[in-house]
Amino acid sequence: MNDQRVTLITLGVDDLARSTAFYAALGWAPAEETEGAVFYRMGGMALGLFGRAALAADQGRPGAALGTGAITLAQNFADREAVDAAFARVEAAGATVLKRPEAVFWGGYSGYWADPDGHVWEMAHNPFWPLDADGRLSLP
Amino acid sequence: MNDQRVTLITLGVDDLARSTAFYAALGWAPAEETEGAVFYRMGGMALGLFGRAALAADQGRPGAALGTGAITLAQNFADREAVDAAFARVEAAGATVLKRPEAVFWGGYSGYWADPDGHVWEMAHNPFWPLDADGRLSLP
């Protein structure tokens, strides 16, 4: 089994109901809901929503201030039109627009938005990184 | 194509050479190295290392302080022994130990560590979430 993988991304959130409603507005369906956590299937991996303070405690640093991280979660799309369509959906769902999709220096097309807790997502088309039919990305 | 997916995780780092060396010590091999960025294959997705300030600018908020985020990236393993072995490898590579692997309330086994920039990783065994032969996680 290859260790170069991520199987779960957990986002700390302030209001689980608010966050669940936000991602539901994007069309996401939970696979598992437990007391204090919600999990989504993400195509070979999972994404969880979990209380911010509970996440800090679980990380072994209770009380730590978990704020705006130096990280982006990105969704790649097959073309620019698909990026625009997806971006419009999240904006309609109430996402905070950080940068509308635009042509970028590396030859692709990319926009950024933030969820209700400030978690930053990118939506991009990278012509050099084709996706397979399931939307998976295998670097050339 | 399913929109419920993550195809790229980008970590903002202060010293690309230091971070690349750290992940090399974990046994990770870059698939792509460009001026200012390094990308790894992560089994159907990719992980990138990118300058912290460049990431803030790319996100459309140049000058923003990107610190410790409310997020964990997790690697699930087939059993507790595999967690312990992987955890020992990252500790030997110089990771900051946040919480050594231990039995946890949800019935699994989990530890946390941080990379040179404070990005938090979890290594866990979840007996309720089996992995396939490629290490992919499909929630039941």
Interface residues (C-beta under 8 A of the other chain):
Chain A: M1 N2 D3 Q4 R5 V6 T7 L8 I9 T10 L11 G12 V13 L26 G27 W28 A29 A31 E32 T34 F39 Y40 R41 M42 G43 G44 M45 A46 L47 R52 L55 A56 D58 Q59 G60 R61 A64 A65 L66 G67 T68 G69 A70 I71 T72 L73 A74 Q75 N76 F77 A78 A82 A86 L98 K99 V104 W106 S110 Y112 D117 H119 V120 E122 A124 W129 L131 A133 D134 G135 R136 L137 S138 L139 P140
Chain B: M1 N2 D3 Q4 R5 V6 T7 L8 I9 T10 L11 G12 V13 L26 G27 W28 A29 A31 E32 T34 F39 Y40 R41 M42 G43 G44 M45 A46 L47 R52 L55 A56 D58 Q59 G60 R61 A64 A65 L66 G67 T68 G69 A70 I71 T72 L73 A74 Q75 N76 F77 A78 A86 L98 K99 V104 W106 S110 Y112 D117 H119 V120 E122 A124 W129 L131 A133 D134 G135 R136 L137 S138 L139 P140
